[in-house]
Every structure is written in structure tokens, then in C-alpha cells.
């Protein structure tokens, strides 16, 4: 009997979309390390990956990934009506809906996730710097916030696990 878990179609789709948009689990693991290394000096990439994998199992996370990436792709293709097309294309700073979608991911692991998310969203290390490069012609208005939120949620999960709470 195999101990390997079978993914739902929703989870497979969400994971595939991340890959298609150039985001790997390892990219997100680097962000988790960035957030948690100070608090867990012996933290390994494998532990980060484990916590990311657990976050990606959550339906709320999968829904956010699929929704956000679809909106980014449609904006990239010019398929949104104005003024939404311009707002998402330019990642307008006062738009905020991209952050609200990210909060649905962060909220899965409690209030500590908001702090992690706010910090990483301001710092924009690693893959987040690339996703925020608007000179590429790619639109990642939602994806950058989603990736930051996944890292923040995995960091929060890690913090809860360190205190003996498992989810």
C-alpha cells in the first residue's frame, strides 16, 4: 500500500499554475527561510518545503492561487474591461484587492501570518523581487502577493509547530 497522498484536481491545477508562472516550491522555501532563520537558526530548506506543502493542501490557498493567477493572465492578454485592465496591468498601489486575496491565505494560520506577510511584502526578497519587476511585460499583480502569503502562512505554521501546535 502506497503512503503517497493523492492530490485533488484543484491542488494539481494550483501547483501547475505556480510552475507555469515561474514560481517553484524552492523559491517559496527561500522566502520562508528569510522570514524564520532569525527565530530558528537550525531551520533547513526541507523543513520549509514541508510547511509549504502543508499550506498548499488547503482549499482556500488553492482557490486564491487559481483566482489570482487567472486575473494576472487575463490582464497580460488584455482581456479585462477598463478600468480594471489598467489597474491590474500597472499594479496600482491603491488597488488593494490583490492583498485582500493574499489575506485569505495568510488568515489560515492566524494573526502571526499578517505580520510575516507585511514584512515580506515590504522587503520583497528573492522571487518577489522578480515578480515585481514590471519591465518584463508580465503581469504578476496578484501572484507576488499570493507567493508572499504562502511563505508567510508556512512561516506561521512553522511557528505554531514549534510551540507544539500541529495543523
Secondary structure, DSSP 8 states (H G I E B T S, - for coil): --------HHHHHHHHHHHHTT--HHHHHHHHHHHHTTT-TT--HHHHHHHHHHHHT-HHHHHHHHHHHHHHHHHHTT-S-TTHHHHHHHT-TT--HHHHHHHHHHGGG-THHHHHHHHHHHH--THHHHHT-GGGS---TTHHHHHHHHHHHHHHHHHHHHTT---
